[in-house]
Amino acid sequence: MGRGRPYYQQMRDDIKKKIQCGDYKRGQYLPCEKKLEEEYGVSRTTVRSAISELVQDGYLYIVRGKGTKVAYSRLTDNNPNLLSFTEIVKSHGYEPQILQRSFEIIRADEKLAKKLGIGAGEEAVHIYRVRGTDDEPVSINDSYLPGKRYWESKVQNFCLTESPYMRI
């Protein structure tokens, strides 16, 4: 480790570089803290500080009792146009997945009815989806739509497969 900058920052930057260039692959566990201490010649506190910052920045995540893994994605979108989850994920080279989903017709309470512009007690559609890539969750979508408008158009089919918002 060189002089001038704190060791944890140097270590953080080195691990980030290894992730970006593919030395550490998505989903791969990092070496244990002890090995990182030896590799970088630093204390456990320094290792933990570097890892903590990489977790906060989304490069790593901790699996309790197992270790620290390289995150599956750092999906960001700098496009000023509105894009769907599918478009963003595909633009980063991943294949989008629906990991969990549910669909139900409910009766809107007063608060929900007001937000949807329908009467209290009228039908509303509740759609819940966990979207991801490589079997890892990336996005949770919990949506409510006015029921009358969507039920007749076979909302259950396209809400569970495509984006219902593209059809509105």
Buried (B, 14 or more C-beta within 10 A) or exposed (E): BEEEEEBBBBBBBBBBEBBEEEEBEBEEEBBEBEEBBEEBEBEEEBBBBBBBBBBEEEBBEEEEEEEBBBBBBEBEBEEEEEEEBBBBBBEEEBEBBEBEBEBEEEEBEEEBBEEBEBEEEBBBBBBBBBBBBEEBEBBEBEEBBBBEBBBEEEBBEBBBEEBBEEEE
